[in-house]
Structures are given as C-alpha cells and as structure tokens.
Amino acid sequence: MRRSVFIGWSLSSFTGWGVYGLNLSLAWARDADLQPVCTRVVIPDQLALDPLRQQAFRQVWADSAALQAQMAQMAGHEVAMDAPHLVALGPTFAPTPHTSVAGLKGQPDIGVLFTEFAQLEPAAIARAKAYPVLVAGSTWNAEVLQAYGLAGVHTILQGVDTSLFRPGPRNGWLGDRFCIFSGGKLELRKGQDIVMAAFRIFAGRHPEALLVTAWHSHWPQVAKGLDQTGRAAPIVLKADGEIDVPGWAEANGLRRDQILDLGRMPNMALPQVLAEMDLAVFPNRAEGGTNLVAMEAMACGVPTVLSANTGHLDLIEDGAGYALTDQQPVGGVGAGYGGTTGWGESSTEELVAAMERAYADRDDARRRGERGAVKLAALSWRETARRMKQLVLSTRPA
C-alpha cells in the first residue's frame, strides 16, 4: 500500500513554491511507497509540462481532484486527514494564505519553511513549536530555528531537474554578445539594484555586453523597495502597474538594446536561455533557501556569481563560480517584510570585478562553471524527494 502524503501549497511552473511542489509530485508519482496528493486546486494554465511529465502527473491530478471535492463538502469544518501534510509556512510560521488550505489537519502536519528573517517574535516561536517536524530550506535557516531552541528541525535543500538543467551546447541565438543573466522577482532582497549599478559600469567598458533578465514578479509593488537604496534609478512602472524593465534600464543610463527582459516564463523554458549565457549574477541580500534560479544556472554550467550570505552559503564552493565576500550589514527593514539581521550588502565594485574576471579569462570561467555543474548534479529534485520521503515515512502522527 502506498502511503498518502499531502502537499499543502499550489503547484506551478512559474513560482518557486510551485516548482518545488510540482517536482515533489512528479518524483513521488513514480514512487512505489508514496502517493502524492495536492490540497490546492491544480490550475492547468499554471503548469507547463511536456507530454511525458503530463502522463506521470495524471494520477496525481485525479487523486487531488477527489480530495478537493471532499474538502469542498466539509467547508467551514476542520478536516482531519490520516496522512502527513506538508505545510508551507510564511516568515511568522503561519501557513501562507495564498498556498495553504484553512482547516486541513494532517497526521502529522510538517512545516516547510524558507524564511529570510533571523529574528523571531514570541508568537512566531509558539506557532513553530506546534509542528513536531520542521523542514528548513538551508543550513542558515536551520541554524536560525535551532538558535531559538526549536526541535525537530531537518535541513533539506531544494533541487533542480537535472534532466533539464545540465550543461548543453550553445546555439548562438544572441550572436557574439557577452551575456549576463540575472533572475528572481524584483525586490530589495534579490539585489537587482546592485546588478543594475554594476552592469552600467561593465557595459560602459564593453558595449557588446547584454543583460538578460528573468525578473517577472506577481507582486510588482514590492519592487519599489529597491528605490530605498539609492544605488539605481527609481523603478519604472507601466500604465497598468506592471514593471517596465527596459524602461528602468534606460533610466539607469543603458540603451534598450543592452537588456533583454524575458518576462513571464515557465521553468522548463529556462535551460534554453541559460545555455546562451556567459555569466550569471546573484548579489542577493538574503535567501531563506538556496536560491532556485541560481542553482539552475549552476546546474547548466554557467559561471555564477553568488553573494556569500544566508542560503547562498550552501552553494558556494572553492573553484565553483565566484563568491562576493565583501558583505556589509543591511540597515532598515526588508521592503516592509521585517528585520535584516544576517543579511549581506554586496559591493558594486566587487561584482564589477567578478564580471571583468569572467570576461577576461573565459577558460577559467568555463572551469568554474563546470565545477558548479558537478556540485549541482548531486542536488537534484529526485534527491530532495528521496530525503523528504525518508522524513515522511519516519514521522509518526502527533
């Protein structure tokens, strides 16, 4: 008999949580011991899957629809399920309202957490203690939880789909441009103002440079937090409230042909883009997890620049990519989210130097990319699912 396990957040090919849940579902769909069931309605246009993955997901879809119909009949009542329930937790350890289903109780509930905040309020600690098991998405997150005396903490890193994200041939779609990739939703924490400031300097020296961005955000208003640093011109919004990335680049002194904004793009399309990149840059101020987009760039063999702070520390390894080690404290609040203890402010000059280093010594950059790909080959979604399975099967009802 396969043991059911409930994945308590929305699945999607377009968000970090969604990709996480989708890949757990796909891995467990082929597992003889676990039967994955999604507690949230699976919206077809949120999934971008090839026909073979669609076939693997078909039974998960049917089982999930049956559960959701059962929950609809019991709306307004607590639903106790005789199976483990993975709960997506927000920074205050409350289930995230856009992912979780109110009133669903698992046996037991297992909290899954990626938090960017090292200071926990008493109410958050009390909520965390209600979970017999907590899954931290990075070593830094686990250390934060353990520092507050929380028990049952397990560190399980995100993965990458190594059948998609792996070194591959460059097709030359962007000609002989020196292509620098930056990904992640636009917000203070992701540090795109640092990217923009550094690329402006680099592109002034190398006119053939091209900044390729995957900065789409479902919450464009959050991007305005970048304005508080003064490192880049204020964010430019379109009339409909969406972010005008090329317009923002132009406001920062770049020509529109020096930036290529990819817009909203499914996860499965990203490997084709990464195959064309010379460098990927992530001067992020904080990552609760290990930064899924950075992992995917490394897995494709792209030489990758990482800020040496928070969740990125799990990815940094001598000889693999470039580390931004000049990390200064970040003052103020994280764009309204909370305190910034433990965050790191990267140096624009150090990022420019890393860009110049990769540009000047392509052989060294290639070797660093290859070493990064070797490291990431061991961090597959299949390995993440295996470790989560071990945890689920070893966990007894509360």
PyMOL commands that set and color helices and strands:
alter all, ss='L'
color gray80, all
select helices_A, chain A and resi 16-29+44-46+51-73+122-129+139-147+188-190+192-205+220-229+245-251+256-258+267-274+292-299+310-314+348-360+362-377+381-394
alter helices_A, ss='H'
color red, helices_A
select strands_A, chain A and resi 3-8+34-38+79-80+85-89+104-105+109-113+133-136+153-155+178-183+209-214+259-261+279-282+304-307+322-324+327-328+345-346
alter strands_A, ss='S'
color yellow, strands_A
deselect
rebuild
show_as cartoon
